[in-house]
Amino acid sequence: MAVSTTIALDAMGGDQAPDFVVQGADIALERMPDLRLVLVGEEPRVLELVAKTRRLRDSAVEIVPSDEVVGADERPSAVLRRGRRTSMRVATDLVANGAADGVVSAGNTGAFMALSKFLIGTCPGITRPAIAGFFPTLRGETCVLDLGANIECDTENYVQFAMMGAIFTRIVLGLETPSVGLLNVGSEEQKGYQDLRDAADVLRNRDMPLSYHGFVEGNDLATGSVDVIVTNGFTGNIALKTAEGSAQFLTSLLRDSFRSSWMAQLGYLLCRRALRRTLGRVDPRRRNGAVFLGLNSIVVKSHGGTDRLGFANAICVAANMARFGFLDSVREELSVQGAVQDRNSVSAALP
């Protein structure tokens, strides 16, 4: 008999929590009926919402009480000191203790990363975890990291992110030798910060299980010129929010245009299937659920402003990673390929 996958949910994290968390869990259960979910949060509120669902109320859902919540503006250091009974801490503890296979939260990103790193720890050889997600492109999808965990990065971080991104893309998309680019202000070798140029030298000269493309620019996020784009968390998060905002802006413009006249409405009727398919490709909810790469367990960050559909997708990301043995594959790749070197070996490879 197959063992079910257990995912812990921070029910109180996010702009509209716990409503969208419970509703998203109900949708995820529809997609994966054998999924076991543990909701951590204010028990009376969560129970009331669960009772209104179609599938969750009849499942073996477990509710772990927690009356404290991590604030959106709280510093990670403060959460580490005082947040032992917060819903985010308790949910992450479930994974750290082996009671769950993965954890999902839409709460404070910095606090979630700090708690995950402190409680779960990083894979051998990884100095900093990175947030990775997929962007829609003209060619399909491109993995981008870091999306906000590490504001400043050095040469070693960029190299490690490139290796983790390549492994992640190889496992998830099935690409044998993913192409990797470093996001920069130009494609010329002399441009960018020194750490970025040094990382380019390492990736160019070291024998690695990836295809180093070179520097890429902002427009490559949409064209899909490479399979993996590496950057620091400051730039990556701005790129993510810009892409999401642009998608929402264009969607709003199209809706207004098709409502502007009866001729426009007739045009919509003729092309609505193609239009829905196109808008679906750029809908941020479809790709909601960024992965914290480099940790010893599965940790998925949902967008704080998502809705129930987006949160359901984040749950499914965590569940699929657990079911397909993602962490085992990552550890095997790191071991076989020698993907991540210690600080001394990175330094030695620099010119």
Buried (B, 14 or more C-beta within 10 A) or exposed (E): EEEBBBBBBBBBBBEBBBBBBBBBBBBBBBEBEEBBBBBBBBBEBBBEBBEEBEBBBEBEBBBBBBEBBBBEEBEBEEBBEEBEEBBBBBBBBBBBEEEBBBBBBBBBBBBBBBBBBBBBBBBEBBBBBBBBBBBBBEEEBBBBBBBBBBEEBBBBBBBBBBBBBBBBBBBBBEBEEBBBBBBBEEEEEEEBBEBBBBBBBBBEEBEBBBBBBBBBBBEBBBEBBBBBBBBBBBBBBBBBBEBBEEBEEEBEEBEEEBEEEEEEEEBBEEEEEEBEEBBEBBBBBBBBBBBBBBBBBBBBBBBBBBBBBBBBBBBBBBBBBBBEEBBEBBBEBBEEBBBBBEEEBBEEBEE
